[in-house]
Amino acid sequence: MTQIKEMGWNFDNSYARLPESFFKNIEPVPVHSPELVILNKSFAKSLGLNEKNLQSKEGIEVLAGNQVPEGALPIAQAYAGHQFGHFTMLGDGRAVLLGEQITPSQERIDIQLKGSGRTPFSRGGDGRATLGPMLREYIISEAMHALGIPTNRSLSVVTTGESVIRETILPGAILTRAAASHLRIGTFEYAAKWGSIEEIRILADYAIKRHFPEMEDNEDRYLSLFQEVVERQAALIAKWQLVGFIHGVMNTDNMTISGETIDYGPCAFMDEYDPATVFSSIDMQGRYAYQNQPAIGQWNLARFAETLLPLLHEKQEHAVELAQEALSMYEHLYHSHWLAGMREKLGIQNEEEEDKPLIEDLLRIMEKHHADFTNTFRALTLDKLEDTPMNGTTEFTHWYEQWQKRLTRQENSTTSAYQLMKNSNPALIPRNHRVEEALEAAVNKGDYSVMEQFMDVLSNPYAYSSLQEEYTKLPEPSNRPYVTYCGT
């Protein structure tokens, strides 16, 4: 216990002080023989944790859920959600929130064990997770953080020494992940469906105090809450689109109030530019395809607005008007963020009306020639046009000439424009075949060196270093489309 205290855990449990209907007290289910396979040392330090003690036997016992550190109060959170458009009761079915770590900089960060056993919300599941999907979430979430995209973070992965039955028998694992909070649109949907108006108000006040304290004293703070979540989701999804990230399962229970990306199940990054790209094995109709993500964001926010109507105004008709007016800003906000980001990807530092058609023309040419999304912008950044399949075509040559003329119509130098591009276009992304390569080595061979090297080059995607060159190469052509799975 002394060593557990010396790990640096500094818990508070504000969520557990909400009405009991929002959670269930639950102990993680102990595992047989936990082994630490990866630890995010720099992140641990920022959380105020002692990385050396975390790697001790006692530290691993905590990360495996076998020991609960002092100050933690383990709970499973209740929430609902629209899954592929259909409303259902959910909740943490295989995750336990240990509590909120108060960091040295006084940030409040949720610490959650994913794969820690059955809970009252498991709905017949075993509450466990397998090694591959937990390593996958570790890789993608940390890559997203390095790309500058708001996201939950990964602290560690431990193997459990136990097998988990899915389609086959697989090694079990537990991921320790951290987030600004796990408040979801689905949390509010749960409150609206099964709680009282007062409980919705308590939850909204909690969200405001935790994420938007500057609006606590606002008379119209609930409308301000909705407006801020609209803004954050618009900005977040624009960032996804700018790097070709496809979430794969944009259900309302996977959309956070904080504006962080959460739930890295069937997600993946797009190789060749195709707006209709879908990777998820369960997204049969393409509801969450790359091109649909912005509109789905607005649909999800409409569900959030419905939960807040009793707080917006006592007259429902007027409450609906207020919500609709705020929601109508989403499309403008999203396009503003997306257009600003695309300008930066092309080194454009001022605004002209012709910018949008210029960008759309490039994307159209990319789609026609099956150009790789990331590598196209990398080639433009490095002025290596020969690296794109569009090079030499009449339409791309014309586009390039128009783009070069556009760069002269701004005060900043061409050198400055290309530096902006370098800061805005990642040299590499966690390409799907590289992710699979790292997982295959770790899961099937116990070799984590492939993943560690991969994580090293992903840690600074804008470096354009020689070490990253190898990771920019495209996968070998395949007749089979890449498919991702949710891991449950």
C-alpha positions as CSV (number, residue, x, y, z in Angstrom):
1,M,0.0,0.0,0.0
2,T,2.9,2.3,0.7
3,Q,4.1,2.0,-2.9
4,I,0.6,2.5,-4.2
5,K,0.5,5.8,-2.4
6,E,3.9,6.8,-3.8
7,M,2.7,6.3,-7.4
8,G,1.3,9.8,-7.5
9,W,-2.4,9.1,-7.6
10,N,-4.4,12.1,-6.5
11,F,-8.0,11.2,-6.9
12,D,-11.2,13.2,-6.6
13,N,-14.6,11.7,-7.4
14,S,-16.9,14.5,-8.4
15,Y,-19.0,12.4,-10.8
16,A,-19.8,10.0,-8.0
17,R,-21.3,12.9,-6.1
18,L,-24.1,13.2,-8.8
19,P,-27.4,11.4,-8.1
20,E,-27.0,7.7,-7.8
21,S,-29.0,7.0,-10.9
22,F,-26.1,8.2,-13.1
23,F,-23.7,5.4,-12.0
24,K,-23.2,2.1,-10.2
25,N,-20.5,1.5,-7.7
26,I,-18.5,-1.4,-9.0
27,E,-15.1,-3.1,-8.2
28,P,-12.9,-4.1,-11.2
29,V,-12.8,-7.9,-11.5
30,P,-9.3,-9.1,-10.6
31,V,-7.2,-10.9,-13.3
32,H,-4.9,-13.8,-12.9
33,S,-1.4,-12.7,-13.8
34,P,-1.2,-9.1,-15.2
35,E,1.8,-8.0,-17.1
36,L,2.6,-4.5,-18.3
37,V,3.3,-4.4,-22.0
38,I,3.3,-0.7,-22.7
39,L,3.4,2.4,-20.6
40,N,3.1,6.0,-21.8
41,K,5.9,7.4,-19.7
42,S,5.7,11.1,-20.8
43,F,1.9,11.1,-20.3
44,A,2.3,9.5,-16.9
45,K,4.6,12.3,-15.8
46,S,2.2,15.0,-17.0
47,L,-0.5,13.3,-14.9
48,G,1.7,13.5,-11.8
49,L,2.4,9.8,-11.7
50,N,5.7,8.1,-10.8
51,E,6.5,6.0,-13.9
52,K,9.0,3.8,-12.0
53,N,6.4,2.9,-9.3
54,L,3.8,2.3,-12.0
55,Q,6.0,-0.4,-13.4
56,S,6.4,-2.1,-10.1
57,K,4.3,-5.2,-9.1
58,E,2.0,-2.9,-7.1
59,G,1.7,-0.4,-9.9
60,I,0.7,-3.1,-12.4
61,E,-1.9,-4.4,-9.9
62,V,-3.5,-1.0,-10.0
63,L,-3.4,-0.8,-13.9
64,A,-5.0,-4.3,-14.0
65,G,-7.8,-3.5,-11.6
66,N,-6.5,-5.9,-8.9
67,Q,-5.8,-3.1,-6.5
68,V,-7.8,0.1,-6.1
69,P,-5.5,3.1,-5.1
70,E,-6.3,5.3,-2.2
71,G,-8.9,8.0,-3.0
72,A,-10.4,6.2,-6.0
73,L,-14.0,5.3,-6.0
74,P,-14.7,2.9,-8.9
75,I,-17.9,3.3,-10.8
76,A,-19.6,2.3,-14.0
77,Q,-21.3,5.2,-15.7
78,A,-24.9,5.0,-17.0
79,Y,-25.7,6.4,-20.4
80,A,-27.9,5.7,-23.4
81,G,-27.4,6.5,-27.1
82,H,-28.5,6.4,-30.6
83,Q,-26.6,3.5,-32.2
84,F,-26.9,3.7,-36.0
85,G,-29.9,5.9,-35.5
86,H,-31.7,3.6,-33.0
87,F,-32.1,4.6,-29.4
88,T,-31.0,2.1,-26.7
89,M,-30.0,1.9,-23.0
90,L,-26.2,1.4,-22.7
91,G,-23.7,2.2,-19.9
92,D,-20.1,1.1,-19.2
93,G,-20.3,-2.5,-20.0
94,R,-16.6,-3.3,-19.8
95,A,-15.1,-0.2,-18.2
96,V,-14.6,1.2,-14.7
97,L,-14.0,4.8,-13.9
98,L,-11.5,4.8,-11.0
99,G,-11.9,8.5,-10.4
100,E,-10.5,11.9,-11.5
101,Q,-6.8,12.5,-11.3
102,I,-6.0,16.0,-10.2
103,T,-2.7,16.7,-12.1
104,P,0.1,19.0,-11.0
105,S,-1.3,21.7,-13.2
106,Q,-4.7,21.2,-11.5
107,E,-6.4,19.6,-14.5
108,R,-9.1,17.1,-13.7
109,I,-8.7,13.9,-15.8
110,D,-10.8,10.8,-15.8
111,I,-8.9,7.6,-15.3
112,Q,-10.7,4.6,-16.7
113,L,-9.9,0.9,-17.0
114,K,-11.3,-0.6,-20.2
115,G,-11.7,-4.4,-20.2
116,S,-11.9,-4.6,-16.4
117,G,-14.8,-7.1,-16.1
118,R,-18.5,-7.3,-16.0
119,T,-20.7,-4.4,-14.7
120,P,-24.4,-3.9,-14.2
121,F,-24.4,-2.5,-17.8
122,S,-22.7,-5.4,-19.5
123,R,-25.9,-6.6,-21.2
124,G,-24.7,-10.2,-21.4
125,G,-21.1,-9.4,-22.3
126,D,-18.1,-10.7,-20.5
127,G,-16.8,-7.2,-19.7
128,R,-13.3,-8.0,-21.0
129,A,-11.2,-6.7,-23.8
130,T,-8.6,-8.4,-26.1
131,L,-5.1,-7.4,-26.6
132,G,-5.3,-6.3,-30.3
133,P,-8.0,-3.7,-29.9
134,M,-6.5,-2.3,-26.8
135,L,-3.1,-1.8,-28.5
136,R,-5.0,-0.4,-31.5
137,E,-6.7,2.2,-29.3
138,Y,-3.4,3.1,-27.7
139,I,-1.7,3.6,-31.1
140,I,-4.6,5.6,-32.7
141,S,-5.4,7.8,-29.7
142,E,-1.8,8.8,-29.2
143,A,-1.4,9.4,-32.9
144,M,-4.4,11.7,-32.8
145,H,-2.9,13.6,-29.9
146,A,0.3,14.1,-31.8
147,L,-1.7,15.4,-34.8
148,G,-3.2,18.1,-32.5
149,I,-6.7,16.6,-32.5
150,P,-8.6,16.6,-29.2
151,T,-8.7,13.1,-27.9
152,N,-8.8,10.8,-24.9
153,R,-5.3,9.6,-24.1
154,S,-3.8,6.1,-23.4
155,L,-1.7,5.5,-20.3
156,S,-1.0,1.8,-20.4
157,V,-1.9,-1.6,-21.6
158,V,-1.6,-4.7,-19.5
159,T,-2.2,-8.3,-20.5
160,T,-4.3,-10.2,-18.0
161,G,-2.9,-13.7,-18.3
162,E,-6.4,-14.9,-19.2
163,S,-8.1,-15.8,-22.5
164,V,-11.1,-14.0,-23.9
165,I,-13.5,-15.8,-26.3
166,R,-14.6,-13.9,-29.4
167,E,-14.7,-15.5,-32.8
168,T,-11.6,-17.3,-31.5
169,I,-9.7,-17.5,-28.2
170,L,-7.7,-14.4,-27.8
171,P,-5.3,-12.9,-25.1
172,G,-7.1,-10.6,-22.6
173,A,-5.9,-7.1,-21.9
174,I,-6.9,-3.9,-20.0
175,L,-6.3,-0.4,-21.3
176,T,-5.9,2.5,-18.9
177,R,-7.3,5.6,-20.7
178,A,-7.7,9.2,-19.7
179,A,-10.1,11.9,-20.8
180,A,-11.2,15.3,-19.8
181,S,-14.4,13.5,-18.9
182,H,-16.6,10.7,-20.2
183,L,-19.7,12.9,-20.3
184,R,-21.4,12.0,-23.6
185,I,-24.5,13.2,-25.5
186,G,-25.7,9.8,-24.5
187,T,-25.4,10.7,-20.8
188,F,-27.9,13.5,-21.3
189,E,-30.1,11.2,-23.4
190,Y,-30.1,8.8,-20.4
191,A,-31.1,11.6,-18.0
192,A,-33.8,12.9,-20.4
193,K,-35.3,9.4,-20.8
194,W,-35.2,8.0,-17.3
195,G,-34.5,11.0,-15.1
196,S,-36.3,14.1,-13.9
197,I,-35.9,17.6,-15.2
198,E,-34.1,18.4,-12.0
199,E,-31.6,15.6,-12.7
200,I,-31.1,16.9,-16.2
201,R,-30.4,20.3,-14.6
202,I,-27.9,18.8,-12.2
203,L,-26.1,17.0,-15.0
204,A,-26.0,20.2,-17.1
205,D,-24.7,22.2,-14.2
206,Y,-22.0,19.6,-13.6
207,A,-20.9,19.7,-17.3
208,I,-20.7,23.5,-17.1
209,K,-18.7,23.5,-13.9
210,R,-16.3,20.9,-15.2
211,H,-15.8,22.1,-18.8
212,F,-17.1,25.6,-19.1
213,P,-16.8,27.3,-15.7
214,E,-16.7,30.7,-17.3
215,M,-20.5,30.4,-18.1
216,E,-21.6,29.3,-14.6
217,D,-23.1,32.6,-13.7
218,N,-24.8,33.2,-17.1
219,E,-28.5,33.5,-16.9
220,D,-28.8,31.6,-20.2
221,R,-26.1,29.1,-19.3
222,Y,-27.8,26.1,-20.7
223,L,-28.2,27.7,-24.1
224,S,-24.5,28.7,-23.8
225,L,-23.6,25.1,-22.9
226,F,-25.3,23.9,-26.1
227,Q,-23.7,26.6,-28.2
228,E,-20.3,25.7,-26.9
229,V,-20.7,21.9,-27.5
230,V,-21.9,22.8,-31.1
231,E,-18.7,24.8,-31.6
232,R,-16.4,22.1,-30.2
233,Q,-18.0,19.3,-32.3
234,A,-17.8,21.4,-35.4
235,A,-14.2,22.1,-34.8
236,L,-13.4,18.5,-33.9
237,I,-15.0,16.9,-37.0
238,A,-13.4,19.4,-39.3
239,K,-10.0,18.3,-37.8
240,W,-11.0,14.7,-38.6
241,Q,-11.8,15.5,-42.2
242,L,-8.5,17.4,-42.6
243,V,-6.4,14.3,-41.9
244,G,-8.7,11.7,-43.5
245,F,-9.7,10.2,-40.1
246,I,-12.9,8.0,-40.2
247,H,-14.3,7.4,-36.7
248,G,-16.5,4.5,-37.8
249,V,-19.0,4.5,-35.0
250,M,-20.4,8.1,-34.5
251,N,-23.2,7.0,-32.2
252,T,-24.4,9.6,-29.7
253,D,-22.8,7.6,-26.8
254,N,-19.4,8.2,-28.5
255,M,-19.7,11.9,-28.8
256,T,-18.3,13.8,-25.8
257,I,-19.4,17.1,-24.3
258,S,-15.8,18.2,-23.9
259,G,-15.2,17.9,-27.7
260,E,-12.6,15.1,-27.4
261,T,-12.5,12.1,-29.8
262,I,-13.4,9.0,-27.9
263,D,-13.9,5.3,-28.7
264,Y,-11.4,4.0,-31.1
265,G,-13.1,0.8,-32.2
266,P,-13.6,0.5,-36.0
267,C,-11.8,3.7,-36.8
268,A,-9.1,4.1,-39.5
269,F,-7.3,6.6,-41.7
270,M,-8.1,6.9,-45.4
271,D,-5.4,6.1,-47.9
272,E,-6.7,7.0,-51.4
273,Y,-9.1,9.9,-51.4
274,D,-12.7,8.6,-51.7
275,P,-15.4,10.5,-49.8
276,A,-17.5,7.3,-49.6
277,T,-14.8,5.4,-47.7
278,V,-16.1,3.1,-44.9
279,F,-13.9,0.7,-42.9
280,S,-16.2,-0.6,-40.2
281,S,-17.6,-4.1,-40.5
282,I,-20.8,-3.1,-38.8
283,D,-21.5,0.0,-40.9
284,M,-23.3,-1.9,-43.7
285,Q,-25.1,1.2,-45.1
286,G,-22.2,3.6,-44.9
287,R,-24.0,5.8,-42.3
288,Y,-20.6,6.9,-40.9
289,A,-18.7,7.2,-44.1
290,Y,-16.0,9.9,-44.4
291,Q,-18.3,12.2,-46.4
292,N,-21.2,11.8,-43.9
293,Q,-19.3,12.6,-40.7
294,P,-20.0,16.4,-40.7
295,A,-23.8,15.8,-41.2
296,I,-23.9,13.0,-38.5
297,G,-22.2,15.5,-36.1
298,Q,-25.2,17.8,-36.6
299,W,-27.7,15.0,-36.2
300,N,-26.1,13.9,-32.9
301,L,-26.2,17.5,-31.7
302,A,-29.9,17.7,-32.5
303,R,-30.3,14.7,-30.1
304,F,-28.4,16.7,-27.5
305,A,-30.6,19.7,-28.0
306,E,-33.7,17.6,-27.4
307,T,-32.4,16.7,-23.9
308,L,-31.9,20.3,-23.0
309,L,-35.2,21.7,-24.1
310,P,-36.8,21.7,-20.5
311,L,-33.8,23.9,-19.4
312,L,-33.8,26.3,-22.3
313,H,-37.3,27.8,-21.7
314,E,-40.4,26.9,-19.8
315,K,-42.4,27.1,-23.0
316,Q,-41.4,24.2,-25.3
317,E,-42.1,26.1,-28.5
318,H,-39.7,28.8,-27.6
319,A,-37.1,26.3,-26.3
320,V,-37.2,24.6,-29.7
321,E,-36.7,27.9,-31.5
322,L,-33.7,28.6,-29.3
323,A,-32.2,25.2,-29.9
324,Q,-32.8,25.3,-33.6
325,E,-31.2,28.7,-33.9
326,A,-28.1,27.5,-32.1
327,L,-28.0,24.3,-34.1
328,S,-28.3,26.1,-37.3
329,M,-24.9,27.6,-36.7
330,Y,-23.2,24.2,-36.8
331,E,-23.0,24.0,-40.6
332,H,-21.4,27.5,-40.8
333,L,-19.0,26.7,-38.0
334,Y,-17.9,23.4,-39.5
335,H,-17.3,24.8,-42.9
336,S,-15.4,27.8,-41.5
337,H,-13.1,25.4,-39.6
338,W,-12.7,23.1,-42.5
339,L,-12.1,25.9,-45.0
340,A,-9.5,27.5,-42.7
341,G,-7.8,24.2,-42.3
342,M,-7.7,23.5,-46.0
343,R,-6.3,26.9,-46.7
344,E,-3.5,26.1,-44.3
345,K,-2.9,22.8,-46.0
346,L,-2.3,24.7,-49.2
347,G,-0.3,27.5,-47.6
348,I,-3.0,30.1,-48.1
349,Q,-2.8,32.8,-45.4
350,N,-5.6,35.2,-46.5
351,E,-9.1,34.7,-47.8
352,E,-10.6,34.9,-51.3
353,E,-13.9,33.7,-52.5
354,E,-12.2,31.5,-55.1
355,D,-10.4,29.5,-52.4
356,K,-13.3,27.0,-51.9
357,P,-13.6,26.1,-55.7
358,L,-9.8,25.8,-55.8
359,I,-9.9,23.3,-52.9
360,E,-12.8,21.4,-54.3
361,D,-11.2,21.1,-57.7
362,L,-8.1,19.5,-56.1
363,L,-10.2,17.0,-54.2
364,R,-12.2,16.1,-57.4
365,I,-8.9,15.5,-59.3
366,M,-7.6,13.4,-56.3
367,E,-10.7,11.3,-56.3
368,K,-10.6,10.8,-60.1
369,H,-7.0,9.6,-60.0
370,H,-7.3,7.6,-56.8
371,A,-4.6,9.8,-55.2
372,D,-3.5,9.1,-51.6
373,F,-5.0,11.8,-49.3
374,T,-2.0,12.3,-46.9
375,N,0.7,11.8,-49.5
376,T,-0.9,14.3,-52.0
377,F,-0.6,17.1,-49.5
378,R,2.9,15.9,-48.5
379,A,4.0,16.0,-52.1
380,L,2.6,19.5,-52.5
381,T,4.4,20.6,-49.3
382,L,7.7,19.2,-50.6
383,D,7.0,20.3,-54.2
384,K,7.5,16.7,-55.3
385,L,4.6,16.5,-57.8
386,E,6.1,13.3,-59.3
387,D,4.9,11.5,-56.1
388,T,1.3,11.9,-57.1
389,P,-0.6,9.9,-59.8
390,M,-2.1,13.2,-61.0
391,N,1.2,14.5,-62.1
392,G,1.4,15.3,-65.8
393,T,-2.4,15.3,-66.4
394,T,-3.8,18.4,-68.0
395,E,-6.3,19.1,-65.2
396,F,-3.7,18.8,-62.4
397,T,-1.2,21.0,-64.3
398,H,-3.9,23.6,-64.7
399,W,-4.9,23.4,-61.1
400,Y,-1.3,23.7,-60.0
401,E,-0.8,26.8,-62.0
402,Q,-3.9,28.4,-60.5
403,W,-2.7,27.4,-57.0
404,Q,0.7,29.0,-57.6
405,K,-0.9,32.2,-58.8
406,R,-3.1,32.2,-55.6
407,L,0.0,32.0,-53.4
408,T,1.3,35.2,-55.0
409,R,-1.8,37.1,-53.9
410,Q,-0.9,37.3,-50.3
411,E,1.6,39.4,-48.3
412,N,3.5,36.5,-46.9
413,S,6.4,35.0,-48.9
414,T,6.2,31.7,-50.7
415,T,8.7,30.3,-48.2
416,S,6.2,31.2,-45.4
417,A,3.4,29.5,-47.3
418,Y,5.4,26.3,-47.6
419,Q,6.3,26.4,-43.9
420,L,2.6,26.7,-43.1
421,M,1.9,23.7,-45.2
422,K,4.6,21.7,-43.4
423,N,3.0,22.6,-40.1
424,S,-0.4,21.7,-41.3
425,N,0.2,18.5,-43.4
426,P,1.4,15.5,-41.5
427,A,4.3,13.7,-43.1
428,L,2.7,10.4,-42.0
429,I,-0.4,8.9,-40.3
430,P,-1.0,5.6,-38.6
431,R,-1.6,3.8,-41.9
432,N,-3.8,0.8,-41.6
433,H,-1.2,-1.8,-42.8
434,R,1.4,-0.4,-40.4
435,V,-1.1,-0.6,-37.5
436,E,-1.8,-4.2,-38.4
437,E,1.9,-5.0,-38.8
438,A,2.5,-3.7,-35.2
439,L,-0.4,-5.6,-33.8
440,E,0.5,-8.8,-35.5
441,A,4.0,-8.6,-34.1
442,A,2.8,-7.8,-30.6
443,V,-0.2,-10.1,-30.3
444,N,1.1,-13.2,-32.2
445,K,4.8,-13.0,-31.5
446,G,5.1,-11.0,-28.3
447,D,7.3,-8.5,-30.1
448,Y,6.6,-4.9,-29.1
449,S,9.6,-3.4,-30.8
450,V,7.6,-2.9,-34.0
451,M,4.9,-0.9,-32.2
452,E,7.4,1.1,-30.1
453,Q,9.3,2.2,-33.3
454,F,6.0,3.0,-34.9
455,M,4.9,5.1,-31.9
456,D,8.2,6.9,-32.0
457,V,7.8,8.2,-35.6
458,L,4.1,9.0,-35.0
459,S,4.9,11.1,-31.9
460,N,5.9,14.1,-34.2
461,P,4.0,13.7,-37.5
462,Y,5.1,17.1,-38.7
463,A,8.8,16.5,-38.4
464,Y,9.4,15.4,-42.0
465,S,12.3,13.4,-40.7
466,S,14.3,10.8,-42.6
467,L,13.1,8.1,-40.1
468,Q,9.5,8.8,-41.2
469,E,10.1,8.2,-44.9
470,E,9.6,4.4,-44.7
471,Y,6.2,4.9,-43.0
472,T,4.9,7.1,-45.8
473,K,4.9,4.2,-48.3
474,L,1.5,2.9,-49.4
475,P,0.4,-0.7,-48.8
476,E,0.7,-3.2,-51.6
477,P,-2.4,-3.4,-53.8
478,S,-5.1,-5.8,-52.5
479,N,-8.3,-7.1,-53.9
480,R,-9.8,-7.1,-50.4
481,P,-10.9,-3.8,-48.8
482,Y,-9.5,-3.0,-45.4
483,V,-12.1,-3.8,-42.7
484,T,-12.1,-2.8,-39.0
485,Y,-13.9,-4.3,-36.1
486,C,-15.3,-2.9,-32.9
487,G,-13.5,-5.4,-30.7
488,T,-16.5,-6.4,-28.5
